[in-house]
Amino acid sequence: MNTTAARVLAAVSAAAVPLLLLLPYYTFGGESITAWELANPNDGIALAGSLTVVVFVLLSRLTASPVPLLAAGAAAFFVLGIVWPDAPPSESGL
């Protein structure tokens, strides 16, 4: 896979995150709920981070510098940290 295809794939993947939130998440008794209706403030931050990744990936396509790709990776890790569920403390105390 060449770099252009990889960058396009990364941009499309990051842009798909907010679009997938529009799909029905839960349906019961003829009533459906989307993920946007269940959203909390962290979801808005994650959306902004995902769009930032898209901007940086597309910006990296226009420049020869590796800085936009590094920034896209940093923004992606930020989004992962925001959406990662808090793990309960382990029983062993580690």
WOQUI-V429179 format. One line per field, one symbol per residue. burial: # if it has 9 or more other ideal C-beta (glycine too) atoms within 8 Angstrom, else .. Layout:
burial=???
//
This chain:
burial=.....######..##.##..#...#.......###.......#.###.######.######......##.##..##.##..##...........
//
